[in-house]
Each structure stands twice: as structure tokens, then as C-alpha cells.
């Protein structure tokens, strides 16, 4: 059976050739970073958060950013205005949350909001 053609490692700037994905060095880095990450529950996204999130999305079914632009898009994610890491006391406060679609939430997260 023929082998796949070799392609560059998917890590930015790496020129190592692999059959697919990342070279072994970068794959190890990704695994190490994943292993060091604190669990979602320890970051404040526990059962209470999941219940609050479900309630919030039922109360706010449309993306608030899209609505301001005149678009109607279902909200799939809840964004915290004040980050949970900075203000854990506000994680279950309705006034600190915004209902967003995936694209708008990713955009806000990328901007560091």
C-alpha cells in the first residue's frame, strides 16, 4: 500500500516533514500543555455553572452581538463580561453574562474580553 506524501508539521514555523499533523516534538508540547491545564470544574465551570448556563440560554436564546448588527443567530455560548478568573463571585450573576453565538464568542475571546 502506498504511503501518504509527507507534509510540513502543522505547528507554525516548523518545517519538519510528517505524514500528517504535528512532528513528535510539537506533539509532545501539545500533550504537556493539555496535561498541565486545570480542569473546567476547578476553573469554576461545575454543575452549578452548567445549570445556570442552560437557564441563561433559555432566557436569552439569541446572540446579543448579532442582534445589534440586525442579524438573528441562536446563542450557543455564555460570555462573562468580567472574567471568572478575575471575579469568581460574578460567575453566576446574570448581569455579568452575555449570550453569544460561537463566532461572536470566539471573536470576543480573541480580543481578550
Residue frames as qw, qx, qy, qz and C-alpha x, y, z in Angstrom:
[[0.000, 0.890, 0.457, 0.000, 0.00, 0.00, 0.00],
 [0.415, 0.539, -0.046, 0.732, 1.46, 3.40, -0.93],
 [0.374, -0.424, -0.443, 0.696, 2.46, 5.77, 1.86],
 [0.077, 0.940, 0.319, -0.089, 0.98, 9.20, 2.21],
 [0.488, 0.596, -0.090, 0.631, 3.02, 12.07, 0.84],
 [0.487, -0.370, -0.404, 0.680, 4.93, 13.95, 3.55],
 [0.002, -0.857, -0.256, -0.448, 3.70, 17.41, 4.52],
 [0.188, 0.437, -0.443, 0.760, 5.15, 20.09, 6.82],
 [0.252, -0.329, -0.758, 0.503, 4.34, 19.88, 10.53],
 [0.093, -0.768, -0.510, -0.376, 1.16, 21.83, 11.32],
 [0.450, -0.696, -0.221, 0.514, 2.92, 23.83, 14.06],
 [0.287, 0.958, 0.025, 0.019, 3.57, 27.39, 12.83],
 [0.033, 0.879, -0.475, -0.021, 7.13, 27.83, 11.58],
 [0.638, -0.327, 0.695, 0.060, 8.12, 24.15, 11.79],
 [0.519, 0.549, -0.471, -0.455, 9.47, 22.65, 8.59],
 [0.318, -0.213, 0.922, -0.054, 9.72, 19.04, 9.77],
 [0.537, 0.102, -0.567, -0.616, 8.04, 16.64, 7.35],
 [0.382, -0.015, 0.824, -0.418, 5.36, 14.29, 8.68],
 [0.046, 0.291, 0.889, 0.350, 2.63, 12.11, 7.23],
 [0.229, -0.709, -0.432, -0.508, 0.01, 14.29, 8.93],
 [0.549, -0.794, -0.260, 0.021, -0.46, 16.61, 11.90],
 [0.178, -0.922, 0.333, -0.091, 2.49, 17.62, 14.07],
 [0.559, 0.436, -0.661, 0.247, 6.05, 16.36, 14.37],
 [0.704, -0.325, -0.592, 0.222, 6.90, 14.39, 17.52],
 [0.321, -0.004, -0.350, 0.880, 8.49, 17.43, 19.23],
 [0.279, -0.189, -0.042, -0.941, 5.39, 19.59, 18.79],
 [0.683, -0.321, -0.563, -0.337, 3.02, 16.73, 19.58],
 [0.581, -0.226, -0.600, 0.502, 4.80, 16.32, 22.94],
 [0.064, 0.054, -0.204, 0.975, 4.44, 20.05, 23.64],
 [0.506, -0.276, -0.315, -0.754, 0.70, 19.91, 22.94],
 [0.725, -0.311, -0.614, -0.015, 0.27, 16.87, 25.21],
 [0.442, -0.115, -0.498, 0.737, 2.28, 18.54, 28.01],
 [0.152, -0.148, 0.041, -0.976, 0.20, 21.72, 27.79],
 [0.643, -0.306, -0.457, -0.532, -3.02, 19.70, 27.86],
 [0.692, -0.249, -0.628, 0.253, -1.84, 17.73, 30.91],
 [0.296, -0.040, -0.386, 0.873, -0.94, 20.93, 32.81],
 [0.272, -0.365, -0.240, -0.857, -4.31, 22.61, 32.21],
 [0.231, 0.035, 0.704, -0.670, -6.61, 22.88, 35.22],
 [0.082, 0.394, 0.901, 0.163, -9.93, 21.08, 34.80],
 [0.154, -0.500, -0.374, -0.766, -13.05, 23.02, 33.82],
 [0.581, -0.658, -0.475, -0.063, -14.65, 22.28, 37.20],
 [0.600, -0.411, -0.212, 0.653, -11.64, 23.72, 39.03],
 [0.209, 0.117, 0.188, 0.952, -11.86, 26.84, 36.86],
 [0.268, 0.228, 0.366, -0.862, -15.47, 27.41, 38.00],
 [0.566, 0.146, -0.434, -0.686, -17.42, 25.56, 35.31],
 [0.112, -0.045, 0.955, -0.273, -19.07, 22.95, 37.51],
 [0.000, -0.466, -0.879, -0.106, -22.61, 21.56, 37.80],
 [0.004, 0.734, 0.402, -0.548, -23.97, 24.87, 39.13],
 [0.017, 0.486, -0.365, -0.794, -22.46, 26.65, 36.13],
 [0.007, 0.090, 0.871, 0.482, -23.96, 24.14, 33.67],
 [0.001, 0.636, 0.757, -0.149, -27.41, 24.63, 35.21],
 [0.014, -0.724, -0.117, 0.679, -27.03, 28.41, 35.19],
 [0.058, -0.300, 0.606, 0.734, -25.80, 28.32, 31.57],
 [0.031, 0.343, 0.891, 0.295, -28.80, 26.24, 30.45],
 [0.018, -0.756, -0.556, 0.344, -31.18, 28.62, 32.21],
 [0.083, -0.634, 0.131, 0.758, -29.43, 31.70, 30.82],
 [0.037, -0.110, 0.722, 0.682, -29.53, 30.43, 27.23],
 [0.016, 0.538, 0.838, 0.091, -33.24, 29.58, 27.62],
 [0.062, -0.810, -0.352, 0.465, -33.88, 33.15, 28.81],
 [0.094, 0.787, -0.296, -0.533, -31.59, 34.71, 26.16],
 [0.843, 0.191, 0.493, 0.099, -31.88, 32.47, 23.08],
 [0.605, 0.754, 0.101, 0.237, -30.37, 34.91, 20.54],
 [0.660, -0.009, -0.062, 0.749, -26.81, 36.17, 20.14],
 [0.125, -0.872, -0.267, 0.391, -26.72, 39.68, 21.56],
 [0.256, -0.480, 0.395, 0.740, -23.85, 40.86, 19.32],
 [0.179, 0.228, 0.776, 0.560, -25.60, 39.63, 16.16],
 [0.008, 0.775, 0.627, -0.084, -28.86, 41.27, 17.26],
 [0.161, -0.763, -0.005, 0.627, -27.08, 44.64, 17.47],
 [0.127, -0.306, 0.614, 0.717, -25.97, 44.12, 13.85],
 [0.616, 0.281, -0.068, -0.733, -29.51, 43.29, 12.74],
 [0.492, 0.197, -0.821, -0.210, -28.94, 39.53, 12.43],
 [0.807, -0.325, 0.197, -0.452, -30.84, 36.73, 14.12],
 [0.545, 0.356, -0.751, 0.112, -28.49, 33.97, 15.29],
 [0.820, -0.490, -0.275, -0.114, -29.09, 31.40, 18.04],
 [0.165, -0.762, 0.545, -0.309, -26.92, 31.85, 21.12],
 [0.901, 0.025, -0.432, 0.032, -24.86, 28.78, 21.95],
 [0.629, 0.014, -0.450, 0.633, -22.41, 30.17, 24.49],
 [0.349, -0.911, -0.219, -0.016, -22.43, 32.40, 27.56],
 [0.531, 0.440, -0.231, 0.686, -19.67, 35.00, 27.81],
 [0.484, -0.687, -0.355, 0.410, -18.62, 36.55, 31.12],
 [0.187, 0.936, 0.005, 0.297, -18.10, 40.31, 30.96],
 [0.252, -0.763, 0.558, -0.208, -15.79, 40.21, 33.99],
 [0.599, 0.299, -0.742, -0.031, -13.60, 37.10, 33.61],
 [0.861, -0.429, -0.235, -0.136, -14.25, 34.26, 36.04],
 [0.752, 0.054, -0.330, 0.568, -10.54, 34.15, 36.85],
 [0.153, 0.342, -0.203, 0.905, -10.68, 37.81, 37.97],
 [0.433, -0.191, 0.266, -0.840, -14.15, 37.85, 39.55],
 [0.223, -0.084, -0.969, -0.064, -15.29, 34.34, 40.55],
 [0.146, 0.344, 0.655, -0.657, -18.04, 35.89, 42.68],
 [0.439, 0.455, -0.027, -0.774, -19.78, 37.08, 39.47],
 [0.008, -0.156, 0.902, 0.402, -19.74, 33.78, 37.56],
 [0.004, -0.440, -0.896, -0.067, -23.44, 33.07, 38.24],
 [0.082, 0.588, 0.298, -0.748, -24.68, 36.67, 38.02],
 [0.525, 0.635, 0.552, 0.131, -26.98, 37.36, 35.08],
 [0.132, 0.977, 0.000, -0.168, -25.78, 40.96, 34.70],
 [0.297, -0.673, 0.588, 0.336, -22.22, 39.71, 34.15],
 [0.542, 0.061, 0.796, 0.262, -23.18, 37.44, 31.25],
 [0.417, 0.516, -0.249, -0.705, -23.86, 37.86, 27.53],
 [0.798, 0.221, 0.559, -0.042, -25.48, 35.24, 25.27],
 [0.167, 0.683, -0.485, -0.520, -23.41, 34.80, 22.09],
 [0.932, 0.342, -0.067, -0.102, -23.11, 32.56, 19.05],
 [0.884, -0.178, 0.144, 0.407, -19.87, 30.60, 18.61],
 [0.553, 0.517, 0.114, 0.644, -18.38, 33.12, 16.15],
 [0.132, -0.856, 0.024, -0.498, -19.07, 36.17, 18.32],
 [0.765, -0.634, 0.109, 0.020, -17.80, 34.42, 21.46],
 [0.841, 0.042, 0.137, 0.522, -14.59, 33.42, 19.68],
 [0.319, 0.708, 0.073, 0.626, -14.17, 37.00, 18.42],
 [0.396, -0.852, 0.082, -0.333, -14.55, 38.45, 21.93],
 [0.877, -0.414, 0.144, 0.196, -12.21, 35.84, 23.42],
 [0.737, 0.332, 0.102, 0.580, -9.58, 36.55, 20.76],
 [0.094, 0.783, -0.016, 0.615, -9.73, 40.25, 21.68],
 [0.358, 0.095, -0.660, 0.653, -9.14, 39.34, 25.33],
 [0.441, -0.404, -0.005, -0.801, -12.57, 40.38, 26.57]]
